[in-house]
Amino acid sequence: MAYLPRTIDPRVTRLLKAMGGVVLEGPRACGKTSTGLQHARSSIRLDASPGAIALAELDPAGVLQGDTPRLIDEWQLAPTLWNVIRHEIDDRQAPGQFILSGSATPPDDVRRHSGAGRFARVRMRPMTLSESRRSSSQVSLRALTSSDRLSGVRSPLSYRDLAAEAVRGGWPALVDASITDALDFNASYCSDITATDLRLATGVRHDPVRVRRLLASLARNIATEATVTSLAADVAADGSPIDRNTVRTYLDALTAIFAFEEQPAWSISLRSRTRLRSQPKLHFSDPALACAALQLSPDRLAGDPEYFGQVFEAMAIRDLHSYIDAEGGNLYHYRDDTGLEADAILEFSRGGWAAAEVKLGTRGVPAAEASLLKLRDERVDLDRVGRPTFLAIITGTEHGYTLPSGVHVIPLGALTA
C-alpha cells in the first residue's frame, strides 16, 4: 500500500535538521516504521529476527553503520543501544543521524542518559480522519487562528459513518479493510495487550483476566475523569477485589506501551475565585480499542447515543492531539468546581491558546457555546494569557459554520491540521 502522508511528517523533517536523532514513539501498528522509512536513507529492524537483537548487543557500532538518517526500528528491544547512539551523535557532531522508533518505553535504567540535547521525541498516534482520507479536510486547525468565519464547510460522514470509523480506528493497516476485518483486528489487538504486550514491555507478568477487566472498565469510562479508586471498584464488580495500587501499576504498564494516556487538566490563571479541578481524562490511544474491549459493532455503538457521545469525544481528542502534536503544542481539558468545562484546550507552541467543546449532535451546541463564552469572559484571566485564538464546537454533524458569537461549529469529518 502506498504511504499516506502523516501530519507529523513536516515536524520530523524540521527536527532532523536540528537534532542528532529523532525518537518516534507510539502504539503498536500506528505507522511508526512506515513514517521512519519515509525519512530514513538506511534502516535495520530489530524485531525482524532474534539475530538482529543479538547483533545489536554484540556489535552495536556495526548496527549503526549506514546512510543517514539511519532508522533503528523497535530500538527498545536492545535498550543498551541508547547510550551507544548518544555517544555516536556526540562524536559525529552533525544533525539528522538517527531515527529511533519504538512501541514501548523500556524500564527506567539509571545508566541510561536522558538524551537531552541529542534526541527529540515525537509522539505518533493512529491516523486521524483526515490522514485516512475520510475527512473533507476543509477546515485547517492552523488556519483557524486567523479565520473569522466559516463558509461552505461540509463533512462527508453521516452519523453511522462516524460509528463505523470509531469502531475501525485509525490503524494504517485498516484504511481499506472491511468492518468485519477491523473488528477482528481490534479484538486481536486487545487480546495481545492482555496476553503478551505488557509482559514484553515491562518484564512483569500481569494477570491477564484482571487486565482484560481493566480494559473494559477504561472503555466504559473513556473520556471521563474517573479516578483510580473508581476504576478499582468497577473492576472488582466484575470479579475478585483489586487494590487501587495494582490498578495504578496496570495503568502505568498500559502507558508504557502507549495504549493508554491521560489528558491532563489545564493549569491557568483565573480571574475569579473558582477552583480548578486537576483530575485527568482517560483515553485509549484509539477509541476503537474501547469499542473492541466492549465488543461493540458499528450498529450497537450507533444504537447507544449516550455512550457514542463519549467515544466520539475520544475520537475528536485523538485527532486534535495529532494536529497539535504536529506543531509542537499541547492539549489539555478544563473543568472547575462549578461544573464549567471545555473538552479541549489547545496551547500552541508559537503562543496563544484555543478552546473546544465536543458534541456528537446539534442539540448540545447552544450549551457548548455558552460554556466556551463563559470560560473566555468570566473565568480566564485574559490580561495574563491573552484572548483565545478561536473557540470551536466540534460535532458529528454534516455542516460547519460560525455562530453570531464568533464560535465556530466544525464537523470532525471536515477538520485537518
C-alpha positions in Angstrom: 0.0 0.0 0.0 1.3 3.5 -0.9 2.4 5.6 2.0 -0.3 8.1 3.2 1.4 11.3 4.5 1.1 12.0 8.2 0.6 15.3 9.8 3.7 14.7 11.8 6.0 14.4 8.7 6.9 18.1 8.5 7.9 18.2 12.2 10.1 15.2 11.8 11.8 16.8 8.8 12.4 20.0 10.8 13.7 18.1 13.8 16.1 16.1 11.8 17.7 19.3 10.6 18.2 20.5 14.2 18.9 17.4 16.3 21.2 14.4 16.1 18.3 12.0 16.4 14.5 11.7 16.4 12.6 9.2 18.5 9.3 8.1 17.1 7.1 6.8 19.9 3.6 5.4 19.8 1.3 2.4 20.0 2.0 -0.7 18.0 0.7 -0.6 14.4 0.2 3.2 14.3 2.6 3.6 11.4 5.9 4.5 13.1 8.0 2.2 10.9 6.5 3.5 7.7 7.0 7.1 8.7 10.5 6.4 9.8 11.3 4.8 6.5 10.0 7.8 4.7 12.6 10.0 6.4 15.5 7.4 6.5 18.1 6.6 4.0 19.0 3.2 5.6 17.4 1.1 8.3 17.5 -2.0 10.5 14.5 -3.7 12.1 15.4 -5.3 15.5 12.2 -7.2 15.5 13.0 -8.9 12.2 14.8 -11.8 14.0 16.4 -12.7 17.3 19.7 -12.4 15.4 19.2 -8.7 14.9 18.8 -8.2 18.7 21.9 -10.3 19.4 23.9 -8.3 16.8 22.8 -5.0 18.4 24.1 -6.2 21.7 27.4 -7.8 20.4 28.3 -5.3 17.7 26.3 -2.1 18.3 28.7 0.0 16.3 28.1 -2.2 13.3 24.3 -1.8 13.6 24.7 2.0 13.4 26.6 2.0 10.2 24.7 3.1 7.1 23.5 6.1 5.2 21.9 8.8 7.5 19.4 9.3 8.7 19.5 5.7 9.8 16.3 4.1 11.2 16.7 1.7 14.2 13.2 0.2 14.4 12.0 -1.2 17.7 15.2 0.0 19.4 13.7 -0.7 22.9 14.4 -4.5 22.2 18.1 -3.6 22.7 18.0 -0.7 25.2 21.8 -0.7 25.6 21.8 0.9 22.1 20.6 4.2 23.6 23.9 5.2 25.2 25.8 4.0 22.2 23.8 6.1 19.8 24.0 9.1 22.1 27.9 8.8 22.1 27.8 8.3 18.3 25.8 11.5 17.9 28.3 13.4 20.1 31.2 12.0 18.0 29.7 12.9 14.6 28.7 16.4 15.6 26.0 16.5 12.8 22.2 16.7 12.8 19.9 14.1 11.3 22.0 11.0 12.1 19.4 8.5 13.6 15.7 7.8 13.8 14.6 5.5 16.6 11.1 4.1 16.6 9.5 2.0 19.3 6.2 0.8 20.5 7.1 0.6 24.2 9.1 2.6 26.7 11.8 0.4 28.2 12.0 0.2 32.0 14.0 3.0 33.7 17.7 2.4 33.9 19.9 4.8 35.9 22.7 4.1 33.5 20.7 5.3 30.5 21.1 9.0 29.8 18.0 11.2 29.2 19.2 12.0 25.7 18.7 15.8 26.3 20.3 17.8 23.6 20.7 14.8 21.3 17.3 13.4 20.7 13.9 15.0 20.0 10.9 12.8 20.9 7.9 12.7 18.6 4.6 11.1 19.7 2.8 9.3 16.9 -0.8 8.2 17.1 -3.3 6.3 15.0 -4.4 8.1 11.8 -6.8 11.0 12.0 -9.9 11.1 9.8 -8.0 13.5 7.6 -4.9 11.3 7.3 -7.0 8.2 6.4 -8.9 10.4 3.8 -12.3 10.1 5.5 -12.5 13.8 6.1 -13.1 16.6 3.6 -10.2 18.4 5.3 -11.8 21.8 4.6 -11.1 23.4 8.0 -7.4 23.6 9.0 -6.6 23.9 12.7 -3.7 26.1 11.7 -5.9 28.4 9.6 -8.5 28.8 12.3 -6.1 31.0 14.2 -6.6 33.7 11.6 -10.2 32.9 10.3 -13.2 34.9 11.3 -15.9 32.9 9.7 -16.5 29.5 8.1 -18.5 29.1 4.9 -19.4 26.1 2.7 -18.0 23.5 5.2 -19.4 20.0 4.8 -18.5 16.6 6.2 -18.9 13.5 4.0 -19.5 11.4 7.2 -23.0 10.6 8.4 -23.9 9.5 12.0 -23.5 5.8 11.1 -20.3 6.5 9.1 -18.8 8.0 12.2 -19.8 5.0 14.2 -18.1 2.8 11.7 -14.9 4.9 11.8 -14.9 4.8 15.6 -15.1 1.0 15.6 -12.5 0.8 12.7 -9.9 3.0 14.3 -7.1 4.9 12.8 -4.7 2.0 12.2 -3.0 2.3 8.8 -3.5 -1.4 8.1 -7.3 -0.9 8.2 -7.6 2.1 5.8 -9.0 -0.1 3.1 -10.3 -3.0 5.3 -13.8 -4.1 5.8 -15.5 -3.5 9.1 -15.5 -7.3 9.7 -11.7 -7.4 9.4 -11.4 -4.3 11.6 -13.5 -5.9 14.3 -11.1 -9.0 14.2 -8.0 -6.8 14.1 -9.0 -4.7 17.2 -10.2 -7.7 19.1 -6.8 -9.4 18.5 -5.1 -6.1 19.5 -6.8 -6.1 22.9 -6.0 -9.8 23.4 -2.3 -9.2 22.6 -2.3 -6.4 25.2 -3.5 -8.7 27.9 -1.6 -11.8 26.9 1.9 -10.6 25.7 2.4 -6.8 25.1 2.5 -5.8 28.8 4.8 -8.6 29.7 7.2 -8.0 26.8 7.3 -4.2 27.5 7.7 -4.3 31.3 9.2 -7.7 32.0 6.4 -8.3 34.6 3.7 -10.9 34.2 0.4 -9.3 34.9 -2.9 -11.2 35.5 -4.5 -11.2 32.0 -8.0 -11.6 33.4 -7.6 -8.5 35.6 -6.1 -6.6 32.7 -9.0 -7.5 30.5 -11.4 -6.3 33.1 -9.5 -3.1 33.5 -9.6 -2.5 29.7 -13.4 -2.9 29.8 -13.6 -0.5 32.7 -11.5 2.0 30.9 -13.7 1.6 27.9 -16.8 2.3 30.0 -15.1 5.4 31.4 -13.5 6.7 28.2 -13.2 10.5 28.0 -14.2 10.8 31.7 -12.4 11.9 34.8 -12.8 8.5 36.5 -10.3 8.0 39.4 -8.1 5.0 40.0 -10.3 4.2 43.1 -13.5 4.2 41.0 -11.7 2.0 38.3 -10.7 -0.4 41.0 -14.3 -0.6 42.3 -15.6 -1.1 38.7 -13.1 -3.9 38.1 -13.9 -5.6 41.4 -17.6 -5.6 40.5 -16.8 -8.0 37.7 -14.9 -10.4 39.9 -12.5 -10.6 42.8 -11.4 -7.4 44.6 -8.4 -5.5 43.2 -6.2 -3.0 45.0 -6.0 0.6 43.7 -2.2 0.3 43.7 -2.5 -2.7 41.4 -4.8 -0.7 39.0 -2.2 2.1 39.0 0.5 -0.4 38.1 -1.6 -1.7 35.3 -2.3 1.8 34.0 1.4 2.6 34.1 2.1 -0.5 32.1 -0.6 0.4 29.5 1.0 3.8 29.3 4.4 2.3 28.7 3.1 0.6 25.5 1.2 3.8 24.5 -2.2 2.0 24.6 -3.5 4.4 27.3 -2.9 8.0 28.1 -4.3 10.7 30.4 -5.4 14.1 29.1 -4.2 16.5 31.8 -6.2 19.3 33.3 -5.3 22.8 32.2 -3.5 24.9 34.9 -4.2 28.5 34.1 -4.7 31.9 35.8 -8.3 32.6 36.7 -9.9 36.0 37.3 -12.4 34.5 39.7 -12.2 32.5 43.0 -13.3 29.4 41.2 -11.1 26.4 41.9 -9.8 24.3 39.1 -10.2 20.5 39.0 -7.0 18.6 38.4 -8.2 15.1 37.5 -7.1 14.0 34.0 -9.4 12.5 31.5 -8.9 8.9 30.4 -8.2 7.8 26.9 -7.1 4.9 24.8 -4.6 5.5 22.0 -7.6 4.9 19.7 -11.3 4.8 20.7 -11.5 1.6 18.6 -9.9 -0.2 21.5 -12.7 0.9 23.8 -15.2 -0.5 21.3 -13.2 -3.7 21.0 -13.0 -4.1 24.7 -16.8 -3.9 25.0 -17.3 -6.0 21.8 -19.3 -3.2 20.0 -20.2 -3.3 16.4 -21.0 0.0 14.5 -24.7 -0.8 14.8 -24.5 -1.4 18.5 -22.5 1.8 19.0 -24.8 3.9 16.9 -27.8 2.5 18.9 -26.4 3.9 22.1 -26.1 7.7 21.5 -25.1 8.4 25.1 -22.1 6.1 25.0 -21.4 7.0 21.4 -21.0 10.6 22.6 -18.1 9.5 24.9 -16.5 7.6 22.1 -16.9 10.5 19.6 -15.3 12.8 22.1 -12.3 10.4 22.4 -12.1 10.3 18.6 -12.0 14.1 18.4 -9.3 14.2 21.1 -7.3 11.6 19.2 -7.4 13.8 16.0 -6.8 17.1 17.9 -3.8 15.5 19.6 -2.3 14.6 16.3 -2.9 18.1 14.9 -1.5 20.0 17.9 1.5 17.5 18.1 2.4 18.3 14.6 3.3 21.8 15.6 4.7 21.0 19.0 1.8 22.2 21.1 -0.1 20.7 24.0 -3.6 19.5 24.6 -5.5 19.8 27.9 -9.1 19.9 29.2 -10.7 22.3 31.6 -13.1 21.8 34.5 -13.7 23.8 37.6 -15.7 23.3 40.8 -18.8 24.9 39.3 -19.0 22.3 36.6 -17.9 24.5 33.8 -15.8 22.6 31.3 -14.1 22.6 28.0 -13.3 19.2 26.4 -10.1 20.5 24.7 -7.7 23.3 25.5 -5.0 23.7 22.8 -1.8 25.6 23.6 0.2 26.5 20.5 4.0 26.3 20.5 4.1 29.7 18.8 2.0 31.2 21.6 -1.7 31.5 22.1 -4.5 29.1 23.1 -7.9 27.9 21.9 -10.8 26.0 23.5 -13.2 23.5 22.0 -16.2 21.5 23.2 -17.1 18.2 21.5 -20.8 17.4 20.8 -22.0 14.5 18.7 -25.2 16.2 17.6 -26.7 19.6 17.3 -28.8 19.5 20.5 -25.8 20.3 22.6 -24.4 23.2 20.5 -26.2 26.1 22.4 -25.0 24.8 25.8 -21.5 24.3 24.4 -21.4 27.8 23.0 -22.5 29.2 26.4 -19.7 27.3 28.2 -17.0 28.5 25.9 -18.0 32.1 26.1 -18.3 31.9 29.9 -14.8 30.3 30.0 -13.4 33.2 28.0 -15.4 36.1 29.5 -15.7 35.1 33.2 -13.0 32.5 34.1 -9.7 33.0 32.3 -7.5 36.0 33.2 -7.1 37.3 29.7 -4.6 40.0 30.8 -2.2 37.2 31.6 -2.8 34.7 28.9 -4.4 36.7 26.1 -7.7 36.2 24.3 -8.2 32.7 22.7 -7.3 32.5 19.0 -10.6 30.7 18.5 -13.5 29.0 20.2 -15.0 25.9 18.5 -17.6 23.2 18.9 -16.6 20.0 17.2 -19.6 18.0 16.1 -20.6 14.8 14.3 -22.9 16.8 12.1 -22.7 17.5 8.4 -22.3 21.3 8.1 -19.8 23.7 9.5 -20.5 27.4 10.2 -19.7 30.3 12.5 -22.3 31.4 15.1 -23.0 35.1 15.6 -20.9 35.0 18.8 -17.9 34.1 16.7 -17.8 30.5 18.0 -17.1 28.0 15.1 -19.2 24.8 14.7 -16.9 22.3 12.9 -17.7 18.8 11.8 -15.0 16.4 12.9 -15.2 15.0 9.3 -14.1 18.3 7.9 -11.1 19.0 10.2 -7.4 18.8 9.4 -4.1 20.1 10.6 
